[in-house]
């Protein structure tokens, strides 16, 4: 593909579900972010042709998050918009879609605003199957006697709503349960996971001054609230396993990313517009892959990143910034061990290319999702913005990103500073 220009964007602060943004839904967060971006006057609004926007957790009141974000914001209502969803890689997919469009139509002198949002605070409980059947019967046409019979025959306990499920429909296991299987298969200790989680927080603390210019305050919140300055190995060691409650369980709330509210965005620029709006970086390549879920649901980032490296004929050591989304510390570490194992690369990933050795300490130099949080629809754009900022700050050349997602999918993107 042709290199496609990226203009570093902005995001809301990321906050824990049910806290500071508890009264804001996905449209509220999206419109506040978009209006904040427009207020900075860095992007000519008349050149914005597309809003490509995503969210993952369904809200029955929001049919099209992208279009509703346009209508709720200061964007011209004639801006075309469509929604995307690829679980945790949603806003990475949004950027890839825009880049693909400008590859096909490089003469189009426009830009696309891409990103995503998640409001876990607005997630609604769902009805059981029995309750759903009952309420449809009561609301539909039919004799009163049939409705009374349905009401009396439905167990009262089945009328109680249940939280939205985080389980994989195909396997019946949650991501955390899948990750427990992965860390056991790769023999990754609790201590190694906790050390990696602490590293994420420490690096995020050190990077706060560099991240702050990317944040647009929302309702008086001007900074990320999930970064832990005082966390320690002793504190993490005291946390109970969250998914495998036996003594063999190693994944806890401390070495996993929390449910988070937030939004993030950046601009993708047509080649025809680059002289007027110089890009900060270029999207050089991207890849989306699938793995067999029972071989490791979250093992896709290693495969996607290796495929990009293979296609570009570069090695891990050629990269100045590498971020792998931290759904769990154990997930990142399992992927590190996998890409460094020639047998795994060949047998599971089907990749014979040797990109050298990936050092886990080289990953996520400004921290990642364990520290910042993980609003599913926004994490990809957060990672793109962070990579661009890092390259600008350090005068580095290349950045590679990797994101695992539900269903055994994953995405990767290669950027170069301009």
Secondary structure, 3 states (H helix, E strand, C coil): CCCEEEEEEEEECCEECCCCCCCCCHHHHHHHHHHHHHHCCCCCHHHEEEEEEECCCCCCCCCCHHHHHHHHCCCCCCCEEEEECCHHHHHHHHHHHHHHHHHHCCCCCCEEEEEEEECHHHCCCECCHHHHHHHHHHHCCCCHHHHHHHHHHCCHHHHCCECCCCECCCCCCEHHHHHHHHHHHCCCCHHHHHHHHHHHHHHHHHCHHHHHHHEECECCECCCCCCCCCCCHHHHHCCCCCCCCCCCCCCCHHHECCEEEEEEEEEEECHHHCCCCCCCEEEEEEEEEECCHHHCCCCHHHHHHHHHHHHHCCCHHHCCEEEECCCEHHHHHHHHHHHCCHHHHHHCCCCCCCCCCCCHHHECCCCCHHHHCECCCCHHHHHHHHHHHHHHHHCCCEEEEEEECHHHEEEEEEEEEC
